[in-house]
């Protein structure tokens, strides 16, 4: 029997049955998952959360990023890849047809995806924030445009804040920091979103070279970036919503690799496993020089390396990595000096109190979503609340 997404979340995150048990002590503490450890801190007030944030190690160049979710049962998966990765390219093409001028005005694929994400299209971005209070708001209050009116979801589920930070050192041993929209690595992953579910290395490379203004050959693209990798990306703060939220994104990617030979695909599993398990950079050029596949690669053929977008967390994936951590997000989890991941959980009964506490510091729907409809909704709620309080006071006189 295949696991439900809820059951997968319990196994993969390692938090225990937080959705079933309201006992604070039963969910707090250090838990194990997938060979790693995670420390769960339950907070029930803004003051407790601020004290937790004060314990984190961060700096300007490589800060901590936060992702708040109203339901801790959610798996960490970009919306465009969650159900059917084949639809990703279809949605992008449709959006680009309707808003070709706006999309063409973007300088690169990362900015195009950021534009689409801003207007609600499903993309391979995971929203994160440099503002810990914005993440706390997201963990307590669902976006009202997508809330089911018949259910007060935030009062029924545990909220969650997952913390991310680039590792201290990158693959080259240099100090790590988030990528920019102009990053070559980010360009490779972002342009993968513009591919069909099955795509060729050379087609991806042509977009990458144009996008990143690169004179290098596609042969030198790190295949690990295409097969399984996530990056924290800072984008231009060019609209009020991103500015207020101090918004950034995690750019995620997961694909199987195979060789195209004699009009068919071969060695999909072997090549994917080789790339996943290899240390250092793996390129098409290095496969030609010294690898078990060098005799299978025919330089005379136009298309010789294919990739297939993976449905993340699917029980039928042939590799455990794609079932439990398809985008290698564990590499980006914030960990303390002992290597233990840090996560915050909010009990459902604490959400209303925290929302009211955030309001005192102007962290409201109007601030988080400074669009006209959100501002109007915040005004309606504030005045209606004042009216109810006033009427209640009159009755007590």
N, C-alpha and C positions, 0 to 999 in steps of 0.2 A: 504493500500500500504506500502510495506516494505521500510525502509530508505536505501539510498545508503551509502557506506562507507564515502563519503564526508559529507552527511547530519548527519551521526552519529558523525563524528569528530566535526562538529560545535556544536552539542548538548552536547557532552561529555566533550570537552575541554573548552567550554565556552568562546572562543576567539572572537566570532562575525564573520562576513563574511569577514575575512581577505583576502580570495582569490579573492573576487569580487571588493573590494574597496581599491584603492591605497592611500587613504588619511591617513597620519600617525596618525592624531589625532583621527580618527574613530576606530582604533584598539588598541591604547595605553590606559593605565589606568586599573582600577580594574574591573573585570568581575565576574559574578556568574556562577556556574556550579554545579549541583548535590548536592546542599546544602553547597558547599564550595565557596571559592573566589580565583581568580587568578589575579595577576598583570602582565600585558603585557608591556614589554619595547621594543620599536622598535629601532634598531640601524642601522645606515647607514655608519659607518666607524669603523675601528679598534680602534681608540681612544675612541669612545663612548662605545665600548664593554669593553675595559680595565677599564674604569671608572665604568661601571656596576659591573664587577667582583670584583673590590676593595670594593664594599659594602657588599659582602657576608661573612657570618660567617662560618669559616672552621677551622680545625686543622689537625694535622698529623694523629691522631688515627681515626678520623671520618671526612674525607674530603668531600667536594662537588664533585659530579661526573656530567658529562655533556654528553648529547646525541644530536648530530647535525643531522638534517634531511633536505634534500633539498626541501621537500614538506611538509608544515605544515598541509596538509589535511590528512596525514597518521595517522592511529590509532596506538597506541603503542601495538604492538602484535608481538611475536616471529614468525619467518618465518615458522617454522615447524608446528605451531598450527593455522596458519592464515586461511587456507582453509579446510583441512580435517585432523584432529588429528590422524586418523587411519593410515596415511602415515608416521608418525614420526618413529615408530618402524621399519617399512619396510626400510626406508632410512638408519637408523643406522645399521640394520642387513646387508644390501648390502655393505655399506662402510666397515664394520668390516670384511666381507669376502675378500674384495680386499686388505685390509691393516691390516691383522690380527696381524702381528708382531708389527707394530707401535701402534695399539690400545691396545694390551696386555701389552705393555711396560708401559702404563700409570698406575699410582698408584691407581686411583679411578675414579668413574663415572664423576666427575666434570672435571678432566683432559682429559678424553676421549671426552667429549663434546667440550672442548676448542680446542682440536686437530682437530676435525671435523669442527668446526666453522672456524678455521684458513684457512682450505683448501676449504671453500665455501659450505660445506654441510648445509642444513637448520637445525637449532637446536632451542631449546627453550631459547637460550641466546639472550638477547638484549645487543648490544654493547654499552658501555659507556666509558668515558675517564676521568682521573684526570687532563688532560691537556685542559684548556679552549680554547686554540688556535686550537687544533686538532678538537674540536667540532665545532668551527666556520668554519673551512675548510670544514668539512662534510656538514654543513648547506648551504654552497655556491657552492660546487663542487661535483656533483655525481660521483660515482665510474665509471671510463671510460669503464671498462669491461662490464658493464651492461647498459651503456647509449645508447639510441636509436639515431643512427647517423642522422636521418632525423629531429630530434627535439633538440633544445637547451633548455632542460627542466628547467635548473637552471635560465633562463632568463624569465620564464613564471610563476613561482610559488613562494610563500613566503617561505623562509627558516625558520627553527625553531630550537631553542636550549632548551631542557627540562632539568631541573636541579634536581638531586636526592641527598639525604643524609639520612642515617639511623637516626631514631628519637633519641633524646637525651638519652632516657632510653628504655631498652628492656622490655619484658613482666615480667621479674623478678625484675624490678626496678634498674638494674645495668646499668652503662654507655654502650651505644650501639656502635658497630663498625662493619665494613664490615666483612663478613665471609671469611675464607680461603677454599682452595680446600679440606682440611681435615676435615672440619666442619661436625658434625653429621647431623645437620639440612639441610645443603646443599646436603649432600649425599642422604637424603630421597627424595628431590625434583629432583635431577639429575637422580637418578635411576628410577623415574617415567617415564622418557623419554625412558627407555629401555623396558617398558611394552607395551603390546598390548593395543588397545583402551579400552577394558574391562579387568581389572586385579584384582587379589586377594591381600588382605592385607598381607597374609602369603608369597606370592611370592615376593612382594616388600620387605618385611622384611628380607627375606633370602639374598637378594643382599645387603641390607643396612648393615646387621650385618657383612657380609664378607668385604664389602667396607670400613666401618668405624671401623672395628675390635672391634665390640661391642659384649659384652656378655649378653646384655639385651634382653628381650623378645620383639617380635613384639607388644605385648599387650600394650607396653609403648610408642609407637610412637604417637606423637601429631597428631591427625587426622586433625587438622586445617592446618597443613603443607601440607597434601595431598589434601585437598579440595580446599583451596584458599590461596596462599601465594607467595610472591616474596622476594628474598634476593639479596643484593649486595654482589658479590663475587670477591675477588681479586685472580687472578691466578698467577702462577710463570711467571716472565718476561723472558721467555726462548727462545724468537725469536725476531729478530730486529723489526718486525712490532709492536708487543705488547709493546716493550720497547719505541719506538719512540712515539707511541700514548698514552703511559701510560695507556694501556688498562685494563679494568675490564669488568664485565658482570653483568647484572641482570638476575637471574635465576628465571623463572616464572612457575607457576603451577595453574591449575584449573581443578577440577574433581567433579562429582556428586558421592555421597555415597549411598549405599543401603545394605540391608541384604539378604543373600542367604539362603533360607529355603524351604525345600520340592521341590528341583530342580527348583526353580524360585526366581526371585528377588522381594522383597517387600519393601514398605516404603521408596522408593528412595527420594521422596520429603520431607517427614517428617524428615528423618535422616539427610539429607543435611541441611535442615533449622535449625535443632537442633544444628548441629556443627557450622554453620555460626553465629548463634545468641548467642552461649554460651560464657561466659567470662572465662578466664584462659585456662588451658590445658585440652583437651578432648582426652582421650585414649580409646582403646577397653576395658581395665581393668576398667576404671571408668564407662563405659556404663554398664558393668556387675554388678557393685556395686549399682549404683543409677541413673537410667535413665528410661524414658518411654519405652525403648526398651529391658530392661534386660530379660524379659520373651520371647522375640523373638530370643534371641541369644542362640544357642545350642552348648555347648562346645564339644559335641561328634561328631560334623561334622567337616571334614577337612577344608572345605572352608565355611566361614560364613559371610565374609564382602567383598563386591565388590566395585569397583570404575569405573567410566566411564569418559574418557577425554572429556572435554567440548570444543565445538567450540566457541571461544571467540567473544563477541559482537554480537552474533547471536540474531536476533529479536525473535526467537522461544524459546530461553532459558526460563525455567520456573522461574528463579530467576533474579530479577533486578540487583543483584550484577554481574552476569555473562553477562548481557547485557551492563552494563555501566562501570564496573571496575573489569573484571573477575579475574585479578591477584593481586588485592589489591595494585596496584601501588600508589594509592593516599597516602598510608601510608609512601611511600618513597619519595614523592615529596619534594623538598626543599621549606621550608616556612620561612618567616621572623618572627620577634618576635611577630607579630600580628596574626600569623597563616595563612598568605596569601601566596599562591604558587607564585613563580617567574618564568616567562618564557620570552625568548627573541625571537623576530621575525625580520627577515631581508627581506625588500622589494626586489622584483626580480631585479629591476634596480640598486640596490646597490651591488649586488653579485660580479660583475666583478671588481669593485673598491676595495672591501675588499679582493678578491683573489689576486690582484696585491699588496696590502699592506702586506698581509701575506707572499708573495714571498720575500719581502725585509728582512724578518726575517727567511728565509729558511723554512717556512712552505709550502711545495710544495708537489706534488704527489710523488716525489722521497723520501721525508722525511716520509710522511704518509705511503706509500707503498714501502719500500726499497727492492722490488723484482727486478730481472733483467729486466723484461718487463716494469715495471713502471718507472725504472730509464731511460731505453732507450727512452720511450715515453716523459719523461720530457726533456731529452737532445734534442730530435727532436723539441719539442715545443719551447724551449728556443732559439735554433739556428735559427729556422724558423722565430721567432718573431724578433730577432736581424737583420736578413736578410731583413725583410719587413721594419723595421725602417730605415735601411741603405739605401735601395732603395728609400724610401720616402724622405730621406734627400738629396739624389743625385738629385732627380727630382726638389727639391726646389731651388737648386743652380742656 
